[in-house]
Amino acid sequence: MSAKTPPASYKPSVVHFVGSIPLPNAPTVFRSLSVALPNRLRRLPDGETAYRYDFVRWQDRVFLPTPLIMTDLGLATLNIKRPGLQIGEQQEISLAATEYDNEAIASYKEFKALRAQGVIDPTTRFQVSVGTPVNTVAALVLPKYQAQVEPMYEALLLQALRRIQTEIPVEDLAIQ
C-alpha cells in the first residue's frame, strides 16, 4: 500500500510544532510562523533558539556542579574534560536549576508583545516544550548515576514548571 500524496493546494487546518526551530531568536520564530501559517497555530513554541537549539543538550549546565556524573556528550557540549576522580561516599551530587522557567517567562514576554501588536493570533497559546527527565538524564548522565539523579532532576523540572504555571496565565499556556 502506498501513501497518498496530498494535492499541491492542500493546507492543513492546524499545524503543531515540536520544540526546536532553526531561527535566530524567539521573536523571529513567532513572526515567521505566524506569517507563514496564519490561523493554523493553536500553540506556538519559542523555537528553543540559541544555545537551546539541540533538544535536551542545553540541560548539560544542570549537571555541571558534579561533572563526574556527566556523559561524554554533556562534557563535550561544555568543552570540558572528564575529571579523573570517582564520586565517593563523602561527595554528594548537586544539580543547578533547569532554567526552563526563566527561558519560558522571557519568551512569553516577547510572545505577549507580538500578540498585542496583532502579529500573533489572539487565540494562540504560548507553548513551552520540555524534555522528559528520562530523555535528559539518559543523554547527559552516566548510567551508573541515572537512578540517583533522575528524581533529583525531576524535582528541579517540576519546580520550574510550577513557576511557569504561576507566571504565565493558564489560558495562554500549553506545555508539551
N, C-alpha and C positions, 0 to 999 in steps of 0.2 A: 504494500500500500504506500503510495507516495503522498506527501503533504501537499495540500493545495496552496498555491501561491496567491495571495490576495491581489486584487487588481491595483494598478498603479495609483488609482484615485482613492484607495482605501485610507481612511483616517480613523484610528482608534478613538473611541469616545472618552476613554480615561487612560492616562499614562502614569505608571508608577516608577519612580527612580529609586534605586537601592544604593545609598551611600556615595562613594567617590565619583566625582565628575571632573574630568581633566581641564579645568579652567582656573585662572589665577587666584580668584578670591570669591567669597560668598556673594557680594553684590553682583558680580558678573554672572555667577550661576543663576541667581534669582532673575536677573534681567533676561538672560539668554533663554532660559527655559520658559519663562512667562511669555516672551515674544514668539518663540518657536511653536509653543503648544497652548495657545490661548483657549481658555475654558475647558481644558482637558486635564488639569492638575488638581487633584483633591488635596495632595500633600506635596510639599516642596522642601527637599533637603538643602543644606548649605553647600553640599558638594564635597565636604571633607577636603578642603583645599590646603595648599601649602604643605607643611610638614605632616599633615594628617592624611595625605593622599593614598596611602598604601594599606587599606583595611585596618588591621589592629597593630601594625608595626609601630605606629606612633606611641603606643602604650608602653614601649620599652622604657620610657622615663619613669614609669611607676615602679619598676623593679631595680632601677639604678642604685638605690640605697644599699642593696645587697647584690652586687654584681655576680657573686659566686653562684647564684641560682639561675642565671640567665643562659639561654641557648646561644649558640654562635650567631644565629640570626639577630637576636636582640643586641648582642655586643657589637656586631658588625655595623648595625644601623647607627649606633652611637660612636663608632670608630674607637672602641676601647678593646684591650686585650684581656683575656680571661685571667683573673688572679690565680696564683698557684696554690692557694690555701683551700681547705675544705671547711664547711661550717661545722663547728664543734658544739658541744653541749652548752658552752658559755655564750656563744654568739647567737643572737636572735635574728630572725628575718624581719626586716622592716620594709614597708612599701610607701611610696609617695602617692599623692592624690591622683585620680584618673584624669582630671581636667575636662571631662566630658561636660560638666556643668558650666564651667567658665566659657568654654567654646560655644556651647549652645546659647547661653544667655547673650553673649556678644553678637552672635549671628542673628539671634532673634531681634535685636535692636535694629539691625540692618533690614531684616525682613519687614518689620513693622513700618519703618520709614518708607520703604518702597511700596508697601501696600497702601499707605496713606497718600502717596503720590499717584496711585492708580496703576502702577506697574504690575503689581501682583493682584490677582482677582481677590475680592474681599472674602470669598468663601473658602479660599485655600488655607490649609493648616500648615504650620511650620513643622517639618519632620526632623526629629533627632534620630540619627542612625547609630546604634550602639552594638558593638561586637559582644558576643556572649562571653561569660567567664571562661568556659571551656575552650573556645577559639583562641582567646587571648593567652591564656596560661599555656595551652599546648604549643603555641607558636613561640613563646618567649621565655618559658621556664623549663629548665632541665627536668626530665621525667621523674627523677628521684625526689624532687621537691614539689611536684604538682599537687599532690593530695593535701599537703600542708598549706600551700599558697592559694589554691583556688578559693576556699572560703574567705580568706583574708581579702582577696581581690574582689570577690562578690560583694562583701560588706562595703568596700570603698565605692564600688559601682552603684550599689543601691543608695548610698549616701548622696552621690552625685545626682542620681535620678530623682530623689526626693527634693533636692534643691531645684532642679529643673522644673518639677511639678509645682513647686512653690512660687517660682519666679515667672513662669510662662502660663498664662490663663489656659485652663483646660479646653476651652472652645477653640483655641489657636494651636493646640499641641497634638502631634502624632508621634509616638515613639515606636521605632522599629528595632 
